[in-house]
């Protein structure tokens, strides 16, 4: 009567089956050995009747504890949880135990209970979507959120199960047999860079490829170069650009393909022949299946929704996301940015598998690389999350080569480093970067020859500089005493005079004596050096080798080389006066700003 009343009033009842739930629990009580399979396939929330949820919770706890499952152990567990009376006592447990004769149909009961549970959950999600639709002003956000909720519900059914390895071996043998007949049978999407295609055998469906670099290194350009090559091979590509608008992407792609300087094209500084090349390139690019979305608010759920629609209409073979750090997961429960990025990369990996396409996700790198001497990127340099390197199948870095960067023309050398590769080798791939065309190209033999020649020339220049530095270094100049005909003007001078220099310059050399210097002392002032009131400095004070102690001052002869005989008292006194005059001249220079001599 109650069911008829509900139908008459138009009230719909949630889908459930009490008989299937009873039979499922009865199978476990009859045969406790199957509890592991049941627990792995279904949770307590799948039961609609509250008593059945409590009983199943007790069964799960017993299984986790390693206790056998039967009516007695389940009753004891319910009593300890104070739930024994809530489920109907021992009489209800006994009725469940007698509900089925055996556990032969356990899989059918599991499927019925799980199906009803999924339908109830779908109804609940749709009710929430309807409520949000009434209050949400942003239609696109409401639609994307609805798709995400339903998609998350579908992901709960993606469960794996243990299978014997013999099944996988059979698939591997079939694969190898096809490869023997056709080496290109399992070749993925070609990137246009032969070494990268060689080690990866192309980009395959289900792969998440992360391409990372510091700002300005060309990661967006390299990503678009790969998209361009794939599109020219007839592939359908989707580009989600959170950084650049559509018009800018199209402009860069056009100039790159036409081989026209991007800067000159932006100022219309191009020739008539280049205009012809532009129009010809436009006709070619218009035929390519490249689809661009430049919304800066794209979330992974929106990306999946748009990609799924594209795949169902014109097909989809490759996705490019530029770039991860600009994307938001759209999950309001995320506590920090690191968890947000982790959610994004995890979803991108899941979407690649679901859509069966490779996803190239561009990523920024942290500044840690700039603080290292070698500046070679590492996986730990990926910005904001370690989950990026965990979720990615391939991680590649672009960076400048510090040893030789300039090639012929305006090209520069870049290194594409494959730092992680789940299914192949790691390597560093040299590429040629042509900035004016925003384009990467393979290095040619001529480029490598140019590098070798540049290195050879640089090495020769360094050797020549080393020789010049060695020839002019202070260590290579002989000591003053070793120089022949060395003439010492005073004890402070280190200048080497010309060979024909006079022993002493004339007095006028030191300035105008009539204006700046006092008259010289009379000749008798110089007298015998032994009569001077103050002792003379030692010979080594003047830079000359000491004389033998047996040689007296009176034996010195005028006109002799004073390197051999020493310096006469007259010359010593003259040197002393010269220093005083220099001091006066320096003092006057400080006062007047000009030098007198």
Secondary structure, 3 states (H helix, E strand, C coil): CHHHHHHHHCCCCCCCCHHHHHHHHHHHHHCHHHHHHHHHHCCHHHCCCHHHHHHHHHHHHHHHHCCCCCHHHHHHHHHHCCCCCCCCHHHHHHHHHCCCCCCCCHHHHHHHHHHHHHHHHHHHHHHHHHHHHHHCCCHHHHHHHHHHHHHHHHHCCCCCCCCCHHHHHHHHHHHHHHHHHCCCCCCCECCCCHHHHHHHCCECCCCEEEEEECCCCCHHHHHHHHHHHHHHCCCCEEEEECCCCHHHHHHHHHHHHHCCCHHHHHCCCCCHHHHHHHHHHHHHHCCCCEEEECCCCCCHHHHHHHHHHHHHHCCCCEEEEECHHHCCCCCCCCCCHHHHHHHHHHHHHHHHHHHCCEEEEEEEECHHHHHCCCCCCCHHHECCCCHHHHHCCEEEEEEECCCCCECCCCEEEEEEEEEEECCCCCEEEEEEEEHHHCEEEECCHHHHHHHHHHHHHHHHHHHHHHHHHHHCCHHHCCCHHHCCCCCCCCCCCCCCCCCCCCCCCCHHHHCCHHHHCCCCCCHHHCCCHHHCCCCCCCHHHHCCCCCCCCCCHHHCCCCCCHHHHCCCHHHHHHHHHHHHHHHHHHHHHHHHCCCCC
